[in-house]
Amino acid sequence: MKKKTAVVFGTFAPLHQGHIDLIQRAKRQCDQVWVVVSGYEGDRGEQVGLTLQKRFRYIREAFRDDELTSVCKLDETNLPRYPMGWQEWLDQMFAEISYDETQQELIFFVGEADYQQELSNRGFETVLQERKFGISATMIRENPSKYWKYIAQPFRRQFTKKVLIMGSASNGKTTLAKDLARYYDAPVSLEYAREYQIKNNVRDDELTPKDYYYLLLGQYDQTSKLIDSNANRGLVIADTNSLVTKGYYDYYMETEDQGDLSGETFDNLFVSILAKEKWDLILFVQPIGSYINDGFRDMTMAEDHIRHSFSQHLDQMRERYLTTIPLVYLAEDYLGNYEAAKVAIDAIYQAD
């Protein structure tokens, strides 16, 4: 007896609740389902940063615990564009799923009448499922925050607006980050260094090169987990990032013995992590106000000329590494900075 194999195909840019419903309905009406993620260079997914490879990986992640669902990718770059090229597309799809007509009975589950007609004309059994929930990938790409709840979890990373607040120590960054997070009902990634220093009872000026290695990894991991958390509704605010950690490393480790961790090793890790961070907005808080001793800060940085020098160093690194990211300098009193920050965030993010 032939095995009933469902096929659900599409661009999936992004995968959403309607797609998931179709895939799971197909799976339960057959013995298994193949999800065929297709696309080409410059397609509508790639235009919003969702390359074919990324879509394939995200969908496979979404169904990682489903033994009845298999996922493959089909690169259409060298195939004739739709509505041409059906036979070439089918031949490539058969190869990707190792189709054996003597062992398998294919049933295509589609959401478009044109697809059903074309496949039926070629002798394949098809099931047309009308679009559910009143959503589409196009609608999501145009307004992800409005349709946030429909986006499959892994794909939310791509549509999350990420705001970085940076600047020298003791200038209100953490307070601003918390207040903005509360206002927007958004998760906030606070400075991991403080948690690390409290846990290990170590001050700023006592950190070793190895400590900074852990700070880079810990900050990135903490922010990544928030982006993937259910608390994320489309906006994540971070109090610091790898670039700020690198700034402190430069300041404190310039004359230190590097021990078993060379400066080159640290810099390579820094560049690698920074490349993975994708910011949509930088709020750069200028060193205005009093420097407060919280028990862990190095009070030698309380001197105004040192604070300004360090702030300039951070800004120079920003210009070198993050020059394309929209930037707003915050140089007023706290309330002025708070209001300016909200205006800047509202320009990139509109909550539903």
ChimeraX attribute file (.defattr): number of C-alpha atoms within 10 A of each C-alpha:
attribute: neighborCount
match mode: 1-to-1
recipient: residues
	/A:1	7
	/A:2	12
	/A:3	14
	/A:4	17
	/A:5	21
	/A:6	28
	/A:7	24
	/A:8	20
	/A:9	22
	/A:10	16
	/A:11	22
	/A:12	24
	/A:13	27
	/A:14	27
	/A:15	25
	/A:16	21
	/A:17	17
	/A:18	21
	/A:19	24
	/A:20	17
	/A:21	15
	/A:22	19
	/A:23	22
	/A:24	14
	/A:25	15
	/A:26	25
	/A:27	21
	/A:28	12
	/A:29	13
	/A:30	17
	/A:31	14
	/A:32	19
	/A:33	27
	/A:34	22
	/A:35	22
	/A:36	22
	/A:37	24
	/A:38	22
	/A:39	23
	/A:40	18
	/A:41	14
	/A:42	14
	/A:43	17
	/A:44	18
	/A:45	22
	/A:46	17
	/A:47	11
	/A:48	14
	/A:49	14
	/A:50	22
	/A:51	20
	/A:52	25
	/A:53	15
	/A:54	17
	/A:55	25
	/A:56	22
	/A:57	17
	/A:58	21
	/A:59	24
	/A:60	19
	/A:61	15
	/A:62	16
	/A:63	15
	/A:64	12
	/A:65	9
	/A:66	10
	/A:67	9
	/A:68	15
	/A:69	19
	/A:70	17
	/A:71	21
	/A:72	17
	/A:73	21
	/A:74	21
	/A:75	16
	/A:76	19
	/A:77	13
	/A:78	9
	/A:79	15
	/A:80	13
	/A:81	12
	/A:82	9
	/A:83	9
	/A:84	10
	/A:85	12
	/A:86	17
	/A:87	12
	/A:88	14
	/A:89	18
	/A:90	12
	/A:91	11
	/A:92	16
	/A:93	20
	/A:94	13
	/A:95	11
	/A:96	15
	/A:97	16
	/A:98	10
	/A:99	15
	/A:100	12
	/A:101	11
	/A:102	9
	/A:103	12
	/A:104	15
	/A:105	18
	/A:106	21
	/A:107	20
	/A:108	23
	/A:109	23
	/A:110	24
	/A:111	20
	/A:112	13
	/A:113	13
	/A:114	12
	/A:115	17
	/A:116	20
	/A:117	13
	/A:118	14
	/A:119	18
	/A:120	14
	/A:121	10
	/A:122	11
	/A:123	8
	/A:124	15
	/A:125	15
	/A:126	19
	/A:127	17
	/A:128	16
	/A:129	17
	/A:130	12
	/A:131	15
	/A:132	13
	/A:133	10
	/A:134	7
	/A:135	14
	/A:136	20
	/A:137	22
	/A:138	14
	/A:139	12
	/A:140	20
	/A:141	16
	/A:142	10
	/A:143	16
	/A:144	25
	/A:145	22
	/A:146	15
	/A:147	18
	/A:148	20
	/A:149	14
	/A:150	22
	/A:151	22
	/A:152	19
	/A:153	19
	/A:154	19
	/A:155	23
	/A:156	24
	/A:157	18
	/A:158	16
	/A:159	21
	/A:160	22
	/A:161	23
	/A:162	22
	/A:163	25
	/A:164	20
	/A:165	24
	/A:166	25
	/A:167	27
	/A:168	25
	/A:169	20
	/A:170	20
	/A:171	20
	/A:172	20
	/A:173	25
	/A:174	20
	/A:175	15
	/A:176	19
	/A:177	24
	/A:178	18
	/A:179	14
	/A:180	20
	/A:181	18
	/A:182	12
	/A:183	10
	/A:184	19
	/A:185	16
	/A:186	18
	/A:187	24
	/A:188	25
	/A:189	26
	/A:190	22
	/A:191	21
	/A:192	22
	/A:193	21
	/A:194	17
	/A:195	13
	/A:196	16
	/A:197	17
	/A:198	12
	/A:199	9
	/A:200	9
	/A:201	11
	/A:202	17
	/A:203	15
	/A:204	16
	/A:205	15
	/A:206	13
	/A:207	15
	/A:208	18
	/A:209	21
	/A:210	14
	/A:211	15
	/A:212	19
	/A:213	19
	/A:214	13
	/A:215	23
	/A:216	23
	/A:217	15
	/A:218	18
	/A:219	23
	/A:220	19
	/A:221	15
	/A:222	16
	/A:223	25
	/A:224	16
	/A:225	12
	/A:226	18
	/A:227	27
	/A:228	15
	/A:229	14
	/A:230	10
	/A:231	14
	/A:232	20
	/A:233	23
	/A:234	26
	/A:235	24
	/A:236	24
	/A:237	26
	/A:238	26
	/A:239	24
	/A:240	24
	/A:241	23
	/A:242	22
	/A:243	21
	/A:244	23
	/A:245	21
	/A:246	21
	/A:247	19
	/A:248	19
	/A:249	20
	/A:250	14
	/A:251	13
	/A:252	15
	/A:253	18
	/A:254	11
	/A:255	8
	/A:256	9
	/A:257	12
	/A:258	14
	/A:259	10
	/A:260	9
	/A:261	13
	/A:262	12
	/A:263	17
	/A:264	9
	/A:265	11
	/A:266	19
	/A:267	14
	/A:268	11
	/A:269	15
	/A:270	18
	/A:271	14
	/A:272	12
	/A:273	18
	/A:274	18
	/A:275	11
	/A:276	10
	/A:277	14
	/A:278	16
	/A:279	19
	/A:280	17
	/A:281	21
	/A:282	23
	/A:283	22
	/A:284	23
	/A:285	24
	/A:286	21
	/A:287	23
	/A:288	18
	/A:289	13
	/A:290	12
	/A:291	18
	/A:292	12
	/A:293	11
	/A:294	9
	/A:295	11
	/A:296	15
	/A:297	18
	/A:298	14
	/A:299	14
	/A:300	10
	/A:301	17
	/A:302	16
	/A:303	11
	/A:304	15
	/A:305	11
	/A:306	13
	/A:307	22
	/A:308	17
	/A:309	14
	/A:310	21
	/A:311	22
	/A:312	16
	/A:313	19
	/A:314	22
	/A:315	20
	/A:316	13
	/A:317	16
	/A:318	19
	/A:319	12
	/A:320	10
	/A:321	14
	/A:322	18
	/A:323	12
	/A:324	12
	/A:325	14
	/A:326	14
	/A:327	16
	/A:328	15
	/A:329	16
	/A:330	21
	/A:331	14
	/A:332	15
	/A:333	11
	/A:334	18
	/A:335	10
	/A:336	11
	/A:337	21
	/A:338	17
	/A:339	13
	/A:340	18
	/A:341	23
	/A:342	13
	/A:343	11
	/A:344	17
	/A:345	20
	/A:346	12
	/A:347	9
	/A:348	14
	/A:349	18
	/A:350	15
	/A:351	15
	/A:352	11
